[in-house]
Amino acid sequence: QVQLVQSGGGLVPAGGSLTLSCAASETIFSSNWMGWYRQAPGRQRELVARIRRGRDPDYLVSVYGRFTISRDNAKKTVYLQMNRLEPDYTAVYYCHTRHWGIDRWGPGNQVPLSS
């Protein structure tokens, strides 16, 4: 089964930037979504951004213009560039894809923001 390996989390000051990476152990069809969700303490997991071939990326409204998702299919990797981070963006960020009809999740990156 496909594994998603995440990297790039860590403490960031408010207003700072951070890039998350997620590498798949197998090729994910470019027509399949790859994306990022986040879960803040006491809140439900929510979609942050996702990308697939042939469609404009989807973004959570509150991160539009701050976050950029990109994908390198040759490297089987999806990235999330996060700029102008705010304290309430503190959450665990999870990589996600759907591979052969099965949801696959990365282990999560803790992104704590310092005010």
SULURSUL-V347212 format. One line per field, one symbol per residue. psi: psi as a letter, one per 30 degrees, with the letter a starting at -180 (. if undefined). A space follows every 10 residues. Layout:
BEGIN
psi=???
END
This chain:
BEGIN
psi=lkkkjllfll kklkfalkkk ljkkflkkkf fkkkaklljl kgllklkell klkgkklkkk effkfekkkl kjeefhkklj kklhklegfk lkkkkkljjh gkkkklfkkk ikkk.
END
